């Protein structure tokens, strides 16, 4: 099976378009509920048996919102996982994680 290598610029521009579509014109309403700058760690878990894909797109979504968010990949694209498997750890500002998570999850769906 051949592997297609996507450029960093393609991933960045694709994610940028998705974020613009998601956040325009009214921004992220739910993140407005968070009033502090709390740093959190989120576990990204598989909600079913799956094949992982889109991790670099998801990682880029967080980086474009806040380049201080750490996205540590625990599984590789193309790997098979069972329900409940740890896919990635995300650490950073809670509000900014919430802003990016919807788009990131869309790339992983």
C-alpha positions as CSV (number, residue, x, y, z in Angstrom):
1,X,0.0,0.0,0.0
2,X,1.4,3.4,-0.9
3,X,1.4,6.2,1.6
4,X,0.5,9.7,0.6
5,X,2.6,12.4,2.3
6,X,0.8,15.7,2.9
7,X,2.9,18.8,3.3
8,X,2.8,20.8,6.5
9,X,1.5,23.8,4.5
10,X,-1.4,21.8,3.1
11,X,-2.3,20.6,6.6
12,X,-2.0,24.1,8.0
13,X,-4.1,25.8,5.3
14,X,-6.8,23.1,5.5
15,X,-7.1,23.4,9.2
16,X,-7.1,27.2,9.0
17,X,-10.1,27.1,6.6
18,X,-11.9,24.7,8.9
19,X,-11.3,27.0,12.0
20,X,-12.4,30.0,10.1
21,X,-15.6,28.2,9.0
22,X,-16.3,27.1,12.6
23,X,-15.5,30.3,14.4
24,X,-16.9,32.9,11.9
25,X,-18.9,35.1,12.5
26,X,-19.7,34.6,16.3
27,X,-16.6,32.8,17.6
28,X,-16.9,29.9,20.0
29,X,-19.8,30.5,22.3
30,X,-19.1,27.7,24.8
31,X,-15.5,28.9,25.5
32,X,-16.9,32.2,26.8
33,X,-18.2,30.3,29.8
34,X,-14.6,29.7,31.0
35,X,-13.4,32.8,32.9
36,X,-10.0,31.8,34.1
37,X,-6.7,30.8,32.6
38,X,-6.6,27.3,34.1
39,X,-4.1,24.9,32.6
40,X,-5.6,21.4,32.1
41,X,-4.6,18.1,30.7
42,X,-7.1,16.3,28.5
43,X,-7.0,12.6,27.5
44,X,-8.2,12.0,24.0
45,X,-9.8,8.5,24.1
46,X,-11.3,6.4,21.3
47,X,-15.0,6.0,21.8
48,X,-15.1,2.8,19.7
49,X,-12.9,0.3,18.0
50,X,-11.3,2.3,15.1
51,X,-8.4,3.0,12.8
52,X,-6.7,6.3,13.7
53,X,-6.5,9.0,11.1
54,X,-6.1,12.8,11.0
55,X,-3.8,13.3,14.0
56,X,-1.6,15.9,12.3
57,X,-4.7,17.9,11.4
58,X,-6.0,17.7,14.9
59,X,-2.7,18.8,16.3
60,X,-2.5,21.7,13.9
61,X,-6.0,22.9,15.1
62,X,-4.7,23.3,18.6
63,X,-1.5,24.9,17.5
64,X,-3.3,27.5,15.4
65,X,-5.5,28.5,18.3
66,X,-2.7,28.5,20.9
67,X,0.9,27.5,20.1
68,X,1.5,26.8,23.8
69,X,-0.9,23.9,23.8
70,X,1.0,20.6,23.9
71,X,-0.5,17.8,21.8
72,X,1.3,14.5,22.5
73,X,0.4,11.8,20.1
74,X,0.2,8.3,21.7
75,X,-1.0,6.3,18.6
76,X,0.1,6.6,15.0
77,X,-2.2,7.3,12.0
78,X,-3.3,4.0,10.5
79,X,-3.1,2.1,13.8
80,X,-6.0,0.0,15.0
81,X,-7.3,0.9,18.4
82,X,-9.9,-0.6,20.8
83,X,-12.6,1.4,22.5
84,X,-11.1,3.5,25.4
85,X,-7.6,3.6,23.9
86,X,-5.5,6.7,24.7
87,X,-4.9,8.5,21.4
88,X,-3.3,11.7,22.6
89,X,-2.7,13.9,25.6
90,X,-3.5,17.6,25.3
91,X,-2.2,20.1,27.8
92,X,-2.8,23.9,27.8
93,X,-5.2,26.7,28.5
94,X,-8.7,25.2,29.1
95,X,-10.5,28.0,27.1
96,X,-8.2,27.6,24.1
97,X,-8.5,23.8,24.1
98,X,-12.3,24.2,24.0
99,X,-12.1,26.6,21.1
100,X,-10.0,24.1,19.0
101,X,-11.5,20.8,20.1
102,X,-14.6,20.7,17.8
103,X,-12.5,21.2,14.6
104,X,-9.8,18.8,15.9
105,X,-12.4,16.1,16.5
106,X,-13.9,16.6,13.1
107,X,-10.6,15.8,11.5
108,X,-10.4,12.7,13.7
109,X,-13.9,11.5,13.0
